[in-house]
Amino acid sequence: MSGTEAFGWIAGAFTTFSFIPQVIRVIRLRSAREISFLFSLTLLIGIFLWLGYGIAKESIPLILWNGMGAVSVGILLYAKIRYGK
């Protein structure tokens, strides 16, 4: 593994795991008022684009972290729709 690839693994882990506390909080409180729908939707689209780029480049870190990020942001978006009122 090159230094650049290791950097990608570490950066992806920090970025992806940053969503976990917010997902847990929204689910625990059953409230997503403070979550912006537009932000979540735009972020999800961006993550899917990065995922597509990772697939095109055959980059395991990009595929893994953006796949996991899409799931996390997808949960937040679902919670916003369900609990956002």
KAWOFEN-V749918 format. One record per run of one state. SS is the DSSP state (H for helix, E for strand, C for the rest). FROM is the first residue (numbers start at 1). LEN is the number of residues. If there is no record, write none. Layout:
BEGIN
SS:FROM:LEN / SS:FROM:LEN
END
This chain:
BEGIN
C:1:2 / H:3:15 / C:18:2 / H:20:10 / C:30:7 / H:37:21 / C:58:2 / H:60:24 / C:84:2
END
